[in-house]
């Protein structure tokens, strides 16, 4: 299977997993916690015990306790170099603290409660075709946004699933195999910097 078909299939499956979890989670959330995450600033969210305990902690706990998610995600990426992780509360706190007083919004910073990644060969040489695919998937509402990040040390495509501004997004990263060693090193450096 070529990269375009692979990515199309995996993104559509991830979108389905995202929608299943999101629909179920927000069905049980009190309407008082129906924040517009693209307008709620990190500083305000961090200072709100309601937001942190009633929404963020509940969300993380629900992801961790959902017995179906792991199986579904493993099935999505079974034949590929695919990984996922659920962000832990201490990591979320560090990420939020790192972004305090920077005039940033929750949806932009808390965008990877669920982080997924695939590493494929020849992503860089197919960048134009992959961007076209992602543009089409964005128009269809399957992904909410995507961008190419390339700062010489780290290179990847980042895609996000978010069905409404009031629901937390999930992240999907697409790496080229030839960038993976540098990307891992840069990720470790970034995490260390955030915790200092």
N, C-alpha and C positions, 0 to 999 in steps of 0.2 A: 504494500500500500504506500502511495507517495505521501509526502508531507501535507499537501493540501487536503487530501481525503482524510488522512489521519487526524489532522487538527480540526477539520469540520466535524467529524464524528465525535471526537473527544469533547470539544467545546459544547456541542449540543447535549451530550450526555451530562456534562458538568452543570449546564444550565438547568437540566431537569432535576438533578440532585439539589441544587441551590433552591429552586422553586418549591420542591417538596418540603425541605426543611423550613424555609422561610414562611411558607403558608401555615405550616403547623405551629411554628414558634409564635408568630405574631397573632394567631388566633387566640392565644392565651394571655396576651399582654394587655394590661389595663390601658384604656384610652388616654389616661393622664400622661403616659410615657410615649405618646405618639409624636416624637420630635421630628422636625425637618432637619436631617443630619447635614444637609448642605448649607444650612443657615446657623446651626448651633456651633458656637466657637469652642475649641478645645478647652480653653480656660474655664468657661462656664460649665462645661460638662464635667471637668475634673473636680470642680468645687461642689458639684451636686451629688449628695449622697444618694438621692433617688436615682439619678442617672447611672451612677457607678454600681450601686448594689442591685437596684430593681431591674436594670436593663442590661448593662454590660456583664455583670457577674452571672446573671440568669442566662444570658446568651452563651457565654463560654461554657457554663455548666451543661446547658442543653446540648451543645455540640459534642461535648465529651461524653455525655450519657446516652446519646442517640446510637443505639446498637446497629442501626441500618446504615449509617453514614460510612463507616469504615469499609463495610462490605461492598457498598455501592461504588465507593471511590476506588477500591482495589480492583473491582471488576472493570471500571472505566479504563484504567491504565495497565491492566494485567500484562499486555504484550509489549509494553514500552518502558523506557526509563522514566517512570512517573512516580512522583512523591507527593505527599500531602502532610500537613501538620495543622494542628489547632493551636492558636496563640494562647499562651498561658497568662493568667492575671498579672503576674510580676512583670512579664515582658510588655504587656499592655500599659501598665503604670509607667514603666521606663519610657516607652514610646511617647506617651502623653506628656510626661514631665519634660522630655527632650523638646517638645513642640510648644510648651507654654510660652506666652508672651511673644508669639510669632504671628499672631493674627491668622491662625489657620482653623479650618473647619473640620468637624468630626468625620464627615464622609471622606475627606481627603486623607486623614491620618489613620483612622480606624477602618482601614479598607482591606485588612487581611486577617480577620479572625480565623478564617479558613484560607490557608495558602496552599495552592497546588502548583506543581511545576512538571514540565515535560522537557526532556533533553533529547533532541533529534539531530541527526547529521544533516548538513546542507541547508540549515535554516537561513544563514546569511546570504547564500547564493540565490535563495528563493524569496528574499525579503519583499520584492515588489508584488509577487503573487500572493504571499501571505498577508501583506497589508491590504490587498484587494479583497481577500477572503474576510479579513477582520472588519473591513468597511461594510461589506455586505451583511455580515452577522450583526453589526451594530445597527444598520438600517432596519433589520428584521426584529430588533429588540432582544436578541439573544445575549449580546454583551452590551454593557452600557457605555463603555469607553475603552480605548486602548492607546498605548503610546510605545514608541521605541526609545529605550534608554541606552545611551552609549556615551560613557564618560572616559573612554580609553582603558579603564580598569575593569569596568563592568559593562556587559552588553547583553541585552535581552528585550523581548517584547513583553509588556505587561498588559493584561486584559482584566476587565472587571465585570462581575455579574452584580447587577443591582436593579431590581424591578421597580422600585420607587425610592424617592429621596427620604422616605421614612423607615427604610429597612437597611440594615448593615450590608455592605458589599462583601464579596469574596474576590480573591485575586487568583489569577492563573498566569504563570510565567512560562514563556517559551524560550528555551536556551538552545543555542547551537552547541554541539558537542565540543567543537574547537575552542569555545569560550568558557567551558565549564570550570576548568581549573582556576582561571583568574576570577571568575564569578564567585566561586566558593571562598577564595581568599578575601575578596572585597566584602563579601557578606560577613565574614568573621570579623574583619576590621571594623565594619560599620556597627555591628552588635557590641563590640568591645567599647567603641567610642560612646555609644548611647548609655552604657552602664557606668561610665566614669563621671 
